[in-house]
Each structure stands twice: as structure tokens, then as C-alpha cells.
Amino acid sequence: MVKVLLERRVKKENYDKLMEYLRDLRSAALRQPGYVTGETLVKGTDPIDVLVISSWISEEHWKAWACAQPRIELEDMIDRIIVKEPQCDIYRVPVEEE
């Protein structure tokens, strides 16, 4: 299993729009093979740092989602309202913990 950590920074006035897009992303991800679960965490006040952690069966499943058209379209909308390039990190769950 892998965990994908995606960090974005958004201005306070765009926070509600970002949350809407993230809900749409999660809804679409639910239909993606290999998606397990996800959560959204918020840090800060202005601009706001938002961290999305998603769990995937494998990195291949994540990569397929990363290239999926619904995700690309929503990410394009998100890119218009964030204040810096998103940071993406992938962590693997050690085999002995699976």
C-alpha cells in the first residue's frame, strides 16, 4: 500500500473553492481502481496550507489516477487558485505492516 501526500497552499478567499474541488476529486477517485481512502487536513490561516493524504493499493494505481482525465481537469482548476506549485510525496507502507 502507498500513501500519497499532496500539499497545496491557497489564499483564504479561495479556500471554499479549493474544498469544493477536493470533494469532487475524492468523489472521482472513489471510482478509480486501487483507491482505498483519503483525508484532508488544514494548517494555517492566510494563506492556508491544505494537505490531502490518499491511500492506494499500489503506486501503479496512483499513477493511473494521476493520469486520468477527470483528475487532470480538476487539477487544472485547482492550479488556477493555489499560490504555489503543489508538493507531492509518495510513501510506501513497509511490507511487514501490510
C-alpha positions in Angstrom: 0.0 0.0 0.0 1.1 3.6 -0.7 0.1 6.9 0.9 0.2 9.9 -1.4 0.6 13.3 0.4 -0.4 16.3 -1.7 0.2 19.7 -0.2 -1.3 22.9 -1.6 -1.3 26.5 -0.5 -4.3 28.7 -1.2 -5.3 32.2 -0.3 -8.1 32.4 2.3 -10.6 33.8 -0.2 -10.1 30.7 -2.4 -10.4 28.2 0.4 -14.1 27.3 -0.1 -13.5 26.8 -3.9 -10.5 24.5 -3.2 -12.6 22.4 -0.7 -15.2 22.1 -3.4 -12.7 20.9 -6.0 -11.1 18.5 -3.4 -14.5 16.9 -2.7 -15.0 16.5 -6.5 -11.6 14.9 -6.7 -12.3 12.5 -3.9 -15.7 11.5 -5.5 -14.0 10.8 -8.8 -11.2 8.9 -7.0 -13.8 6.6 -5.4 -14.5 5.2 -8.8 -10.8 4.7 -9.6 -9.4 1.1 -9.2 -7.0 0.8 -6.3 -8.2 3.8 -4.3 -8.6 2.9 -0.6 -9.3 6.1 1.3 -8.4 9.8 1.7 -8.5 12.7 4.2 -7.9 16.4 4.0 -6.1 18.3 6.7 -5.8 22.1 7.0 -2.9 24.1 8.6 -2.6 27.9 8.8 -4.9 30.8 8.2 -3.8 33.1 5.4 -2.7 31.7 3.1 -4.0 28.3 4.1 -1.9 25.1 3.7 -4.0 22.1 2.8 -2.7 18.5 2.9 -4.6 15.6 1.2 -3.5 12.1 2.2 -4.8 9.3 0.0 -4.2 5.6 0.3 -3.8 3.4 -2.8 -3.3 -0.3 -3.2 -0.1 0.3 -5.2 1.9 3.1 -6.7 0.7 1.9 -10.1 -2.9 2.5 -9.1 -1.9 6.1 -8.0 -0.1 6.7 -11.3 -3.1 5.6 -13.3 -5.2 8.0 -11.3 -2.6 10.8 -11.7 -3.0 10.5 -15.5 -6.8 10.0 -15.5 -8.7 12.7 -17.4 -11.2 13.6 -14.6 -8.2 14.2 -12.3 -6.3 16.3 -14.8 -9.4 18.5 -15.4 -9.9 19.1 -11.7 -6.2 19.7 -11.1 -6.2 22.3 -13.8 -9.0 24.2 -12.0 -7.1 23.8 -8.7 -3.9 25.1 -10.2 -5.7 28.4 -11.0 -6.4 29.2 -7.4 -3.4 27.9 -5.5 -0.4 30.2 -4.7 2.4 27.8 -5.3 3.2 24.5 -7.1 1.7 21.6 -5.2 4.1 19.3 -3.4 3.5 15.6 -3.9 5.2 12.8 -1.9 4.6 9.1 -2.1 5.3 6.8 0.9 5.1 3.1 0.9 3.8 1.1 3.9 6.5 -1.4 4.9 5.7 -5.0 3.9 5.7 -6.2 7.5 2.9 -3.7 8.3 0.6 -4.6 5.5 
